[in-house]
Amino acid sequence: MPDYLVEYASENGFRFTELIHDDYFNGIRTPFNAKLYVSCSKLLMSCVDTLAFVEYGDVSGNFGKWVTVYVDLEPLSISADELWEFRNSVLHMTNLSSRKVIAGKVSPIMPCLGEAGFIRPLTGSNAPKPFDLFGLIKAIGHGIGKWGEEYNADRGKLLKFIERYDTTISDRRVGKLSTVEPTATASANVGSVE
């Protein structure tokens, strides 16, 4: 497995956005380009879960805090609370009705393609509010850039990043085991000094 600390280090600092792109956004892009928007939404929410864990640890409210601090949701006309409830619904039940949405405590939101101003709103008492999925992907991408800049500005945070990021997995950072028997030459050289 390649060592991401070596691979993404540069003279200008650690290349966080490239690491997150390679580890997560490539996986998010694939279903989006295949027009599998629900799958894309699930992977995007899971990515934010991972980033929130890396930044704040396994604590209640880390998702909303990460989104509030790093992501500008204003152009999408949605809130961090609405996004959290969308995340709960789409990841756990593949619907738009989390418990708080059903209880009327948080408005439901729904991913669409196109700017929200051009998307015809649905009508009804609890109709979901549309938001631009591609716009959310870009907003989270910008948030990742902002987040990564903090680590390059405060190198003391890097140790906590490494500690937590090392516990995460991605399609790109998968160790490969070989089932091939080592060659006799390789076996003979194990433990010997030449």
KARADA-V805769 format. One record per residue. N is the residue number from 0. RES is the residue in three letters. PSI is psi in degrees with one decimal (* if undefined). Layout:
n=N res=RES psi=PSI
n=N res=RES psi=PSI
//
This chain:
n=0 res=MET psi=130.2
n=1 res=PRO psi=145.2
n=2 res=ASP psi=109.7
n=3 res=TYR psi=-27.8
n=4 res=LEU psi=-35.6
n=5 res=VAL psi=-45.6
n=6 res=GLU psi=-34.2
n=7 res=TYR psi=7.5
n=8 res=ALA psi=143.1
n=9 res=SER psi=172.7
n=10 res=GLU psi=-27.8
n=11 res=ASN psi=3.4
n=12 res=GLY psi=-176.4
n=13 res=PHE psi=135.9
n=14 res=ARG psi=75.7
n=15 res=PHE psi=-46.3
n=16 res=THR psi=-36.9
n=17 res=GLU psi=-40.3
n=18 res=LEU psi=-50.5
n=19 res=ILE psi=-37.8
n=20 res=HIS psi=-50.8
n=21 res=ASP psi=-38.3
n=22 res=ASP psi=-34.4
n=23 res=TYR psi=-43.7
n=24 res=PHE psi=-27.3
n=25 res=ASN psi=-40.6
n=26 res=GLY psi=-30.9
n=27 res=ILE psi=-39.5
n=28 res=ARG psi=-38.1
n=29 res=THR psi=-54.5
n=30 res=PRO psi=-31.3
n=31 res=PHE psi=-48.9
n=32 res=ASN psi=-25.4
n=33 res=ALA psi=5.6
n=34 res=LYS psi=31.9
n=35 res=LEU psi=74.3
n=36 res=TYR psi=-31.2
n=37 res=VAL psi=-44.8
n=38 res=SER psi=-40.8
n=39 res=CYS psi=-45.0
n=40 res=SER psi=-40.8
n=41 res=LYS psi=-46.2
n=42 res=LEU psi=-36.7
n=43 res=LEU psi=-44.2
n=44 res=MET psi=-38.7
n=45 res=SER psi=-37.3
n=46 res=CYS psi=-45.4
n=47 res=VAL psi=-39.3
n=48 res=ASP psi=-45.6
n=49 res=THR psi=-46.7
n=50 res=LEU psi=-39.3
n=51 res=ALA psi=-39.7
n=52 res=PHE psi=-45.7
n=53 res=VAL psi=-39.3
n=54 res=GLU psi=-45.4
n=55 res=TYR psi=-9.2
n=56 res=GLY psi=-175.6
n=57 res=ASP psi=75.1
n=58 res=VAL psi=152.3
n=59 res=SER psi=136.5
n=60 res=GLY psi=4.9
n=61 res=ASN psi=-35.6
n=62 res=PHE psi=-55.3
n=63 res=GLY psi=-38.4
n=64 res=LYS psi=-44.8
n=65 res=TRP psi=-45.6
n=66 res=VAL psi=-45.1
n=67 res=THR psi=-41.4
n=68 res=VAL psi=-38.5
n=69 res=TYR psi=-18.9
n=70 res=VAL psi=130.5
n=71 res=ASP psi=101.8
n=72 res=LEU psi=-8.9
n=73 res=GLU psi=-45.2
n=74 res=PRO psi=-20.0
n=75 res=LEU psi=-8.2
n=76 res=SER psi=38.5
n=77 res=ILE psi=161.8
n=78 res=SER psi=165.8
n=79 res=ALA psi=-36.6
n=80 res=ASP psi=-42.4
n=81 res=GLU psi=-40.3
n=82 res=LEU psi=-38.2
n=83 res=TRP psi=-44.0
n=84 res=GLU psi=-35.7
n=85 res=PHE psi=-44.9
n=86 res=ARG psi=-47.3
n=87 res=ASN psi=-44.4
n=88 res=SER psi=-49.6
n=89 res=VAL psi=-34.8
n=90 res=LEU psi=-39.9
n=91 res=HIS psi=-32.8
n=92 res=MET psi=-4.9
n=93 res=THR psi=49.8
n=94 res=ASN psi=-170.0
n=95 res=LEU psi=11.6
n=96 res=SER psi=78.7
n=97 res=SER psi=170.5
n=98 res=ARG psi=-41.9
n=99 res=LYS psi=-32.6
n=100 res=VAL psi=-45.6
n=101 res=ILE psi=-38.7
n=102 res=ALA psi=-5.6
n=103 res=GLY psi=14.7
n=104 res=LYS psi=-26.4
n=105 res=VAL psi=139.6
n=106 res=SER psi=140.2
n=107 res=PRO psi=147.3
n=108 res=ILE psi=157.7
n=109 res=MET psi=128.2
n=110 res=PRO psi=138.5
n=111 res=CYS psi=171.9
n=112 res=LEU psi=129.7
n=113 res=GLY psi=159.6
n=114 res=GLU psi=139.6
n=115 res=ALA psi=-33.5
n=116 res=GLY psi=-22.2
n=117 res=PHE psi=-3.4
n=118 res=ILE psi=126.9
n=119 res=ARG psi=121.4
n=120 res=PRO psi=146.5
n=121 res=LEU psi=155.0
n=122 res=THR psi=158.5
n=123 res=GLY psi=164.7
n=124 res=SER psi=-36.9
n=125 res=ASN psi=37.8
n=126 res=ALA psi=136.4
n=127 res=PRO psi=144.4
n=128 res=LYS psi=124.6
n=129 res=PRO psi=147.1
n=130 res=PHE psi=153.5
n=131 res=ASP psi=111.0
n=132 res=LEU psi=-43.9
n=133 res=PHE psi=-37.2
n=134 res=GLY psi=-38.2
n=135 res=LEU psi=-40.6
n=136 res=ILE psi=-46.1
n=137 res=LYS psi=-41.9
n=138 res=ALA psi=-41.2
n=139 res=ILE psi=-38.2
n=140 res=GLY psi=-43.1
n=141 res=HIS psi=-38.7
n=142 res=GLY psi=-38.0
n=143 res=ILE psi=-40.5
n=144 res=GLY psi=-44.7
n=145 res=LYS psi=-43.6
n=146 res=TRP psi=-47.2
n=147 res=GLY psi=-35.0
n=148 res=GLU psi=-34.6
n=149 res=GLU psi=-38.2
n=150 res=TYR psi=-35.7
n=151 res=ASN psi=-27.2
n=152 res=ALA psi=-32.9
n=153 res=ASP psi=88.2
n=154 res=ARG psi=-19.0
n=155 res=GLY psi=-26.1
n=156 res=LYS psi=-18.6
n=157 res=LEU psi=-37.0
n=158 res=LEU psi=-40.0
n=159 res=LYS psi=-39.0
n=160 res=PHE psi=-50.6
n=161 res=ILE psi=-45.2
n=162 res=GLU psi=-45.1
n=163 res=ARG psi=-39.9
n=164 res=TYR psi=-31.1
n=165 res=ASP psi=-17.9
n=166 res=THR psi=-5.2
n=167 res=THR psi=161.5
n=168 res=ILE psi=157.6
n=169 res=SER psi=164.3
n=170 res=ASP psi=-29.8
n=171 res=ARG psi=-33.7
n=172 res=ARG psi=62.8
n=173 res=VAL psi=127.5
n=174 res=GLY psi=145.5
n=175 res=LYS psi=125.9
n=176 res=LEU psi=141.3
n=177 res=SER psi=136.3
n=178 res=THR psi=5.3
n=179 res=VAL psi=135.4
n=180 res=GLU psi=138.8
n=181 res=PRO psi=149.8
n=182 res=THR psi=159.0
n=183 res=ALA psi=-37.6
n=184 res=THR psi=-44.1
n=185 res=ALA psi=-39.3
n=186 res=SER psi=-38.5
n=187 res=ALA psi=-30.1
n=188 res=ASN psi=-13.2
n=189 res=VAL psi=125.9
n=190 res=GLY psi=-2.6
n=191 res=SER psi=151.2
n=192 res=VAL psi=129.3
n=193 res=GLU psi=*
//
